[in-house]
């Protein structure tokens, strides 16, 4: 059956029967591992019923399940009530940001964690991952079945195939990876069926991954000139330098995601500046901020912002943030930073209040 032309790359007309599993399975500590262990692919929603809109969230999950069944996908949907299953929540959603969708493959949690809501976004996410990491095609024109794709014309049994497959697994929900059996040894970026740029880097997963990220569409301001890179002790972050600035090997980073027009952000800024001055002599802690209305997250699912202000704390050497949920005062921010810090530090709160 031909593939529908130029749809989101992951919406493929699967042919399997789709009348099974028409509701998400509720999982507990006792049932979780046996259930997950026997399924090849599962989307699990970790939700908190104390959220004011949790019923709407569950309705969206159910509608998304019905939607993917219409496309023939038989991927399992499940859900975990984190207010009851606290051990499962701590095990799989350590940043405690709910609701959170987690993709499981062959009994294991994957890197794909998303805070998506809405029927279409949940369905698109599930369909993006419910497919092989590398799709074999016979002709270049078949790459036009995806609105964007990586085309690898490489030998199936070569080392480069393993490299491409490893990178494809990192971008299942962002871009399709296709390959043709060939001795050409080329990798191209395709837009609407046409090659736009060819990869010329080293044949390593990290180098290819960096190149793929550069091709993906992300809103970003330009990297600030050196004289504007730090303002008032705060490092200015944009999409293009996000990973370099926020994921530090030897420093903790507290990141404020704001928008210039946001009234809550304007109220927070005096307290934020007070906090920044208070930690200015803490050598292992870096304060940073990004305009979330002008820069997309380069790491969706790990760093997501749908409202402003949002504050993340990332410990040195780690890649998963902890989201701040306290009140918007310098003192509360300081308590949060001290609790999450990779190394102990103290600040005179009396002095802080006088800043």
C-alpha positions as CSV (number, residue, x, y, z in Angstrom):
1,X,0.0,0.0,0.0
2,X,1.5,3.4,-0.9
3,X,2.5,5.8,1.8
4,X,0.5,9.1,2.0
5,X,2.6,11.8,0.6
6,X,4.1,14.6,2.6
7,X,2.5,14.1,6.0
8,X,4.4,14.4,9.3
9,X,7.2,11.9,8.9
10,X,5.8,9.6,11.5
11,X,2.2,9.2,10.3
12,X,2.4,6.0,8.3
13,X,-0.6,3.8,7.4
14,X,0.2,0.7,9.4
15,X,-1.7,-2.3,8.3
16,X,-2.0,-4.3,11.5
17,X,-5.4,-4.9,13.2
18,X,-6.2,-2.1,15.6
19,X,-9.3,-3.1,17.5
20,X,-7.4,-4.3,20.6
21,X,-6.4,-2.3,23.6
22,X,-8.9,0.6,23.3
23,X,-8.2,2.0,26.8
24,X,-5.0,2.7,28.8
25,X,-4.1,0.1,31.3
26,X,-3.7,1.3,34.9
27,X,-0.5,0.0,36.4
28,X,0.6,-0.5,40.0
29,X,3.9,-1.4,41.7
30,X,2.8,-5.1,41.6
31,X,1.7,-5.2,37.9
32,X,4.2,-2.8,36.4
33,X,7.2,-5.0,35.6
34,X,5.3,-8.1,34.4
35,X,3.2,-5.9,32.1
36,X,6.1,-3.9,30.7
37,X,8.3,-6.9,30.4
38,X,6.0,-8.7,27.9
39,X,5.4,-5.7,25.6
40,X,7.7,-4.6,22.8
41,X,6.5,-0.9,22.9
42,X,4.4,0.9,25.5
43,X,3.5,4.6,26.1
44,X,3.0,5.2,29.8
45,X,1.5,8.3,31.2
46,X,2.6,9.2,34.8
47,X,-0.1,11.6,36.0
48,X,-1.0,13.4,39.2
49,X,-4.7,13.5,40.0
50,X,-4.1,16.6,42.2
51,X,-3.6,18.6,39.0
52,X,-6.7,20.7,38.5
53,X,-7.0,19.6,34.8
54,X,-6.0,15.9,35.3
55,X,-9.4,14.7,34.0
56,X,-8.9,16.7,30.8
57,X,-5.4,15.2,30.5
58,X,-6.8,11.7,30.8
59,X,-9.5,12.4,28.2
60,X,-6.7,13.6,25.8
61,X,-4.8,10.4,26.5
62,X,-7.8,8.2,25.7
63,X,-8.6,10.2,22.5
64,X,-5.0,9.9,21.4
65,X,-5.2,6.1,21.9
66,X,-8.3,6.0,19.7
67,X,-6.5,8.1,17.1
68,X,-3.4,5.9,16.8
69,X,-5.7,2.8,16.5
70,X,-7.3,4.4,13.5
71,X,-3.9,4.4,11.9
72,X,-3.5,0.7,12.7
73,X,-0.9,1.1,15.5
74,X,-1.2,-1.5,18.2
75,X,1.2,0.1,20.6
76,X,0.0,-0.3,24.2
77,X,-1.0,2.7,26.3
78,X,-0.8,2.6,30.1
79,X,-1.0,5.0,33.0
80,X,0.4,5.4,36.5
81,X,-1.2,7.4,39.3
82,X,1.9,9.0,41.0
83,X,0.0,9.9,44.1
84,X,-0.4,6.2,44.8
85,X,2.6,4.7,43.1
86,X,5.3,6.9,44.5
87,X,8.1,4.3,44.1
88,X,7.3,4.0,40.3
89,X,7.2,7.8,40.0
90,X,10.6,8.2,41.7
91,X,12.0,5.3,39.5
92,X,11.0,6.6,36.1
93,X,10.2,10.4,36.6
94,X,13.0,11.6,38.9
95,X,12.4,15.2,38.1
96,X,8.8,14.9,39.4
97,X,7.3,16.9,36.5
98,X,3.8,15.6,35.8
99,X,2.0,14.6,33.7
100,X,4.9,12.9,31.8
101,X,4.8,10.4,29.0
102,X,7.5,7.8,29.0
103,X,8.2,5.5,26.1
104,X,9.2,1.9,26.9
105,X,10.8,-0.5,24.4
106,X,11.5,-4.2,25.0
107,X,10.8,-3.8,28.7
108,X,13.1,-0.8,29.2
109,X,12.4,2.9,29.7
110,X,14.0,4.9,26.9
111,X,15.3,8.5,26.7
112,X,11.9,9.6,25.3
113,X,10.2,11.5,28.1
114,X,7.7,14.2,27.2
115,X,5.4,16.6,29.1
116,X,3.0,16.7,26.1
117,X,-0.7,17.4,26.5
118,X,-3.4,17.4,23.9
119,X,-4.8,14.6,21.8
120,X,-2.8,15.4,18.6
121,X,0.6,15.9,20.3
122,X,0.2,12.6,22.3
123,X,-0.9,10.7,19.2
124,X,1.9,12.2,17.1
125,X,4.5,11.3,19.7
126,X,3.3,7.7,19.9
127,X,3.2,7.2,16.1
128,X,6.7,8.8,15.8
129,X,8.2,6.1,18.0
130,X,6.1,3.1,16.9
131,X,8.3,2.3,13.9
132,X,11.7,1.0,13.0
133,X,14.6,3.3,13.7
134,X,15.9,3.0,10.1
135,X,13.5,2.5,7.2
136,X,14.9,0.8,4.2
137,X,13.9,2.3,0.8
138,X,14.6,1.2,-2.8
139,X,14.7,4.6,-4.5
140,X,15.6,8.1,-3.5
141,X,12.1,9.3,-4.4
142,X,10.7,7.2,-1.5
143,X,12.3,9.7,0.9
144,X,9.7,12.1,-0.4
145,X,7.1,10.2,1.7
146,X,8.5,12.1,4.7
147,X,8.5,15.9,5.1
148,X,12.1,15.7,6.4
149,X,14.5,12.8,6.5
150,X,18.1,11.6,6.7
151,X,19.0,9.4,3.7
152,X,22.0,7.1,4.2
153,X,23.2,5.4,1.0
154,X,25.5,2.9,2.7
155,X,26.3,-0.8,2.9
156,X,24.0,-2.7,5.3
157,X,26.8,-4.6,6.9
158,X,29.3,-1.7,7.3
159,X,30.3,0.2,10.4
160,X,28.7,3.3,9.1
161,X,25.3,1.6,9.2
162,X,25.7,1.0,13.0
163,X,26.6,4.7,13.4
164,X,23.5,5.9,11.5
165,X,21.3,3.5,13.4
166,X,22.6,4.7,16.8
167,X,21.9,8.3,15.8
168,X,18.5,7.4,14.4
169,X,17.5,6.0,17.8
170,X,18.2,9.4,19.4
171,X,15.8,11.2,17.0
172,X,12.8,8.9,16.6
173,X,10.3,11.7,17.3
174,X,12.1,14.4,15.3
175,X,13.2,13.1,11.9
176,X,12.9,9.9,9.8
177,X,16.1,8.0,9.0
178,X,16.1,6.1,5.8
179,X,18.7,4.0,4.0
180,X,19.4,2.5,0.7
181,X,21.8,-0.5,0.2
182,X,24.7,1.2,-1.7
183,X,28.4,1.5,-1.8
184,X,28.2,5.3,-2.2
185,X,28.8,5.9,1.6
186,X,26.9,9.2,1.6
187,X,24.4,10.7,4.1
188,X,22.1,13.5,3.0
189,X,19.5,15.7,4.6
190,X,16.2,15.6,2.7
191,X,13.4,18.2,2.7
192,X,10.2,17.2,1.0
193,X,12.0,14.6,-1.0
194,X,14.9,16.8,-2.1
195,X,18.5,16.6,-0.8
196,X,19.5,20.0,0.7
197,X,22.9,19.2,2.3
198,X,25.4,16.3,2.5
199,X,27.1,15.2,5.6
200,X,30.9,15.7,5.4
201,X,31.9,15.0,9.0
202,X,33.7,12.1,10.7
203,X,31.9,8.7,10.7
204,X,31.1,8.8,14.5
205,X,27.8,8.8,16.2
206,X,28.5,12.0,18.2
207,X,29.6,14.0,15.1
208,X,26.7,12.8,13.0
209,X,24.3,13.5,15.9
210,X,25.6,17.1,16.1
211,X,25.1,17.6,12.4
212,X,21.5,16.3,12.6
213,X,20.7,18.6,15.4
214,X,22.0,21.5,13.3
215,X,19.6,20.7,10.5
216,X,16.5,20.4,12.7
217,X,14.3,23.5,12.7
218,X,14.7,25.4,16.0
219,X,14.0,29.0,16.8
220,X,17.1,30.7,18.2
221,X,18.4,34.1,18.8
222,X,22.0,34.7,17.8
223,X,24.7,33.8,20.3
224,X,25.4,37.1,22.2
225,X,28.7,38.8,21.5
226,X,31.2,38.3,24.3
227,X,30.5,41.7,25.9
228,X,26.8,40.8,26.2
229,X,27.3,37.1,27.1
230,X,27.0,37.8,30.9
231,X,24.7,40.5,32.3
232,X,24.6,41.2,36.0
233,X,26.2,37.9,36.7
234,X,23.7,36.0,34.6
235,X,24.9,34.0,31.6
236,X,22.7,34.6,28.5
237,X,21.6,31.4,26.8
238,X,20.0,30.9,23.4
239,X,19.0,27.7,21.6
240,X,22.2,27.5,19.7
241,X,24.5,27.4,22.8
242,X,22.0,25.8,25.2
243,X,23.8,22.5,25.7
244,X,27.2,24.2,26.0
245,X,26.0,26.6,28.7
246,X,23.4,24.5,30.6
247,X,24.9,21.0,30.7
248,X,28.2,21.7,32.5
249,X,30.6,18.9,33.6
250,X,31.9,20.8,36.6
251,X,29.3,23.4,37.5
252,X,25.7,23.3,38.6
253,X,23.4,25.6,36.5
254,X,20.2,27.3,37.6
255,X,18.3,28.4,34.5
256,X,15.5,30.9,34.3
257,X,13.2,30.6,31.3
258,X,11.4,33.9,30.8
259,X,9.5,36.1,28.3
260,X,9.9,39.9,28.1
261,X,6.2,40.4,27.9
262,X,5.3,38.1,30.9
263,X,3.9,39.9,33.9
264,X,4.9,37.1,36.3
265,X,8.4,37.3,35.0
266,X,8.6,41.0,35.6
267,X,7.6,40.5,39.2
268,X,10.1,37.7,39.6
269,X,13.1,39.6,38.2
270,X,14.0,41.7,41.3
271,X,14.0,38.5,43.4
272,X,15.9,36.6,40.7
273,X,18.6,39.4,40.7
274,X,18.8,39.3,44.5
275,X,19.3,35.6,44.4
276,X,22.0,35.9,41.7
277,X,23.9,38.4,43.8
278,X,23.5,36.1,46.7
279,X,25.2,33.2,44.9
280,X,27.8,35.2,43.1
281,X,30.6,33.8,45.2
282,X,29.4,30.2,45.0
283,X,32.1,28.9,42.6
284,X,30.3,25.8,41.4
285,X,27.0,27.4,40.7
286,X,26.2,29.3,37.5
287,X,23.1,31.4,37.0
288,X,21.7,31.6,33.4
289,X,18.6,32.7,31.7
290,X,16.9,32.3,28.3
291,X,14.1,34.0,26.5
292,X,11.7,31.1,26.0
293,X,9.5,33.0,23.7
294,X,12.3,33.4,21.1
295,X,14.2,30.2,21.6
296,X,13.0,26.6,21.3
297,X,14.4,23.9,23.6
298,X,17.0,21.8,21.8
299,X,16.2,19.0,24.3
300,X,12.4,18.6,24.2
301,X,11.1,16.2,26.8
302,X,14.1,16.9,29.1
303,X,13.7,20.7,29.1
304,X,10.2,21.8,28.2
305,X,8.5,25.1,28.9
306,X,4.9,25.9,28.2
307,X,4.5,28.8,30.6
308,X,6.7,31.5,32.1
309,X,8.7,31.9,34.3
310,X,10.1,28.3,34.5
311,X,13.2,27.6,36.5
312,X,15.4,24.5,36.1
313,X,18.3,23.3,38.2
314,X,20.9,21.0,36.7
315,X,23.6,19.4,38.8
316,X,27.2,19.2,37.5
317,X,27.7,16.3,35.1
318,X,24.0,15.5,34.9
319,X,21.6,16.0,32.0
320,X,18.2,15.8,33.6
321,X,16.9,19.0,35.3
322,X,14.9,19.5,38.5
323,X,12.0,22.0,38.0
324,X,11.5,24.6,40.7
325,X,8.0,24.7,42.1
326,X,8.3,27.1,45.1
327,X,7.2,30.6,45.6
328,X,9.0,33.4,43.7
329,X,11.2,34.9,46.4
330,X,15.0,35.1,46.6
331,X,14.9,33.2,49.9
332,X,12.9,30.3,48.4
333,X,15.2,30.1,45.4
334,X,18.2,30.0,47.7
335,X,16.7,27.1,49.8
336,X,16.0,25.3,46.5
337,X,19.5,25.7,45.2
338,X,21.1,24.7,48.5
339,X,18.9,21.5,48.6
340,X,19.8,20.6,45.0
341,X,23.4,21.6,45.0
342,X,26.1,19.0,44.1
343,X,28.3,20.6,46.8
344,X,27.2,22.2,50.1
345,X,27.2,26.0,50.3
346,X,25.8,28.5,52.8
347,X,24.5,32.0,52.4
348,X,23.5,34.4,55.2
349,X,19.8,34.8,54.6
350,X,19.8,38.0,56.6
351,X,22.4,39.4,54.3
352,X,20.4,38.1,51.4
353,X,17.3,40.0,52.4
354,X,19.3,43.2,52.5
355,X,20.7,42.9,49.0
